[in-house]
Amino acid sequence: MTSRKYPIADIKILYGLAAGRCAFPDCRREVIIESTDADESKQIGKIAHIVGHSDGGPRGDPDYPREELDTYKNWVLLCPTCHDTFDAQDNTYTVDFLLKLKADHECWVRTSLASEILGVGFAELEVVAKAIIAATAPISADFSVTPPQAKMERNGLTKPVHMLITMGLSKSKEVYSFVQHVAEMDVDFPERLKAGFVAEYNRLLSTGLMGDALFEAMHEFSSGGSQDFKRQAAGLAVLSHLFEACEVFEK
């Protein structure tokens, strides 16, 4: 039996598309516990293998490609209780059941974000912007812009991320208005906002993240790591606006 591997890029995609929640619809518990005055934040999620990692384990299949066992494609995010229940009753919670569960949950996440993004306004954008600017970096003089579709293709972004960017761009006018409003009082604000994103992008790029994993990590950053859908929606709006308006991602 091969040892289990958890590539960080696949983990970023899994947690991002699941919004950091258990995929079981009767649960959907947040699997990242927020910090308190006494304790740091804690990750309690369990990555369940849809097709079992071992042939003799829950939902094992000796014909399943070995190279796909430890990837986002074969994972579903669960809380500890649901994970143990599903593995203990693998005749009930089959491969087909978990594949549908994962697809339905990711659809629910997109629908929830789409619902919340409608209500994103200046107050939510201000919270996001303040957090981003805290990641200081030199202001760039590069104002060149690559069309969004070409940038998506250049960065190897797949359909789920295309859908998120399209969703976020529905608020591009509001983000632009917010940025211009703040710039009337703080002329360097637009470039500091961009610089904060660029600094985090370069940091993540240096860790080897690319494509969807890099985008999900940037979305996590722009949302301040929050599991709240309104905060995630505001983060997505700002990220998508900067994706379109300036060279945060590769040209």
QUIRAHU-V169254 format. One record per helix or strand of 2 or more residues. SS is the DSSP state (2 for helix, 1 for strand). FROM is the first residue (numbers start at 1). TO is the last residue. Records with the same first field share a line. If there is no record, write none. Layout:
BEGIN
SS->FROM-TO / FROM-TO
END
This chain:
BEGIN
2->8-17 / 66-68 / 72-74 / 80-88 / 95-117 / 122-133 / 148-154 / 159-169 / 172-183 / 189-206 / 211-222 / 229-245
1->32-33 / 42-43 / 46-49 / 75-78
END
